[in-house]
Amino acid sequence: MSKLSEIDLGSTLLSTFILIGFIATAFVFVRLTIIGINYVKANYLKEEGEGRAEKITKSEKKGFN
């Protein structure tokens, strides 16, 4: 009977870790979706204007020239 309880314990632990993995994966997808939405809002939904021109000139200065 002791082997039966060990199998149940191992199965329970494995199922628990698989469930935790699914929850963590779902959390990562939700977080990436939020980051993507904020990126689109920040870069593509602004009107063309003075603020946009300043942002372009700042980005041109970055990197190796």
N, C-alpha and C positions, 0 to 999 in steps of 0.2 A: 504494500500500500504506500510505502514511502516514495516509490518511483512515480506513482500517479500524482502525488502532490508536487513533486519536483517539476513534472511536465506542466502541470497547471500553472505553477509559479513562473516558469520560463515563458510559457505562452502568454501569460498576462503581462510580463515585462516587455516582451517583443511587441505585443499589440499596443502597449502604452507608448513605447518609443516610436512606433510607426505613426500613431495618432499625433504625437508631438511634432513629428516631421511634417505631416500634412498641415498642421496648424501654422508651423513656422513658414512653410512654403506659401500658404495663403497670405500670411502677414507680409511677406516679401513682395508678392504681387500687388497687394493693396498699396504698399509704400511706393513701389515703382510707378504705379498709376498716378498717385498723388504728385510725385515728383514730375512726371511727364505733363500733367495738367498745369502745374505751376510754371513749367518751362514754356509751354505754349502761351500761357497768359502773359508771361514776362516778355517774350520775344516777338510774337507774331500778332497779337491782338492790339498792340499800341498803334496809335495814329502816327503817321509820318509828321515829324515836327522838329523843333529845336532840340528836345531831349534825345531824340533818336540820332540826330547828327552828332551830338556830343558822344554818345555811346559808340558810334562807329569809329570816331577818331581815337577814342581811348583804346579800342580793341586793335586798331592798326599798330599801335605802339608796342603791344605785347609781342613777345617771342623774339626770335633772332632776326635782326634787320641787316 
